[in-house]
């Protein structure tokens, strides 16, 4: 068992809402499928978007999903493709229209803040680094730390990144 599976087991997914199905019971398998993916196409979320999130409208299921995604980022065996999709989903969760859900997702991200620093500093992927950087700018309680990250890791972020991003 890994940390992501440990986190998945904390929730009764059959009682959580889904926009398309009777419940979010299918979500754990979707998250595990994404985590095991070895290509970008395989890692693409299929039963998350339009199920727990549709554009900027979310169900309360985004909160446990955000916690699971953050746990997944601690697993070094997850492919760069899966990591990128995990981070993109997390970004979409923290900007949902429901302020309470967005804040709860921010708290989930904040709990794993060092995983985001590691993502930027790893140099694995410009896209992943960018999503991690954006998330850090939203959750970091010590702005000087993000400034320092930008100073030491600017070369690991996309060239068109503006300091306002």
N, C-alpha and C positions, 0 to 999 in steps of 0.2 A: 504494500500500500504506500502511496506517496501522499504528500501534503494536500494536493488537489483532491484526491479521493477521500481523504480524511474530512476535508471541508464539505465536500458533496454529501457525505453521510450525516451531516448535522441537521439537514432540512427534510421535512416531509413534503416533497415536491408535488405529491398528489393533491395537497391542499392549497397550493399556490396557483394564482391565476395565469391563464394564457389567453391571448387575444383570439386565437384560432381554434384551440382545442378545449376540451373540458377542464383540463388542468395542465400544469407545467411538468407533469410526470415524465415527459420525454426529454426534458432539458438536460438532465445529467448525462445521458447517452450522447447527446449532441455535443456537450462540452468535452467529454472524453474523446469523441471522434475528432474534434478539432485539435485536441492536444496531441493525438497520435499521428496527425497528418504530416506528410513529408513534402507536399507541394503546396503552392499558394491556393490552387483550385480546391484541393482536398481540405485545406484549413478554412475555407470560406464558411462563415456561419450560414446555415440553411434554415435552422429551426429556432433561431434566436430573434432575428429581425422578422417583424410582423407577427411574432409570437409573444415576446416579452417587451418588445420595443417596436414602435412604428413611427418613423421619422423622429419627432421629439416627444411623442406620447408614450409613456411607459406604464407597465403594471408594477406592483410592489415586488414582483419576482426579480427585477433588476438588482435589487440589493443583495440577495444571496448569490446571484450570478456574479456580481462585481467581486464579492468576497472569494468566490471560487476562482475567478480569473486571476486575482492577485496571488492566491495560493499557487496557481499554476505557473506564474512567472518565476517562482522560486525553483522550479524543476529545470535543471540544466539540460535535460534530454528533450525538452520541447523544441521543435524546429523553429528556426527564425520566421518561417511563414506563419506558424501558429501564434508565435509571440506577437507578431505584427497585428494579426486579427484580434488577439486578446486586448492589446493596447488600444486599437481603434474602437472596439466595443466599449472599453472603459471610458474612453473620451466621450463617446456618444451618451453614455449613462450619466456622466457628471454635468451634462448640459441639457438634460431633459427639462420640459416645461414645468413639471411638478417640483417645486422648490424643496419640499421635504424629501422626496426620493433622490433628487440631485445631491442634497446635503448628506444623506445616508450613504450614497455611493462615494462621495468625497471622503467620508470617514473611512470607508473600506479601503480606498486608495491610500489615504494618509497612514493607515496601519501598516502598509507595506512599502513605505516611501523609499527605503534603501534598495528595493528591487528596481525601482525606477532609475535611481542613480546608476546602478549597475548596468541597466539596459543602455543608457546613454554612453557610459564609459567603455562598454564592451566592444563597440565598433562593429557589431554584427550587421546592423542594418540602419541606413539613414532614415527610412520610414519609421521604424520602431523607435529610434532615438528621438525623432521629432515628436511622436505621440507621447513618449515618456517625458520629454522636456515640457510639453504643454501641460501635462498632468502635474508635473512638479511645480510649475508656475501657479497652478490653482491650489495645491495642497500644502506647499512648504510654508511652515510658520517662521522660518528664518530666511528672509529674502536674500541676505548676504550669501547664504550657501548656494542659491541658484545662480547668483552673480559669479561666484567663484567657479561653479561648474561651467558656466558659459566661457569664462576666461581660460580654463584648462582643457575644455573639450570642444571648443568651437569648431575644430577641424573634423569632428565626428558628427556634426549636424549639417543639414542641407545648406548649401551656399546661399540660397535665397531667404534664409531665416533672418528676420529682422528682430532686433532686441525687444520690440513691442509684441512679437508673436507669443 
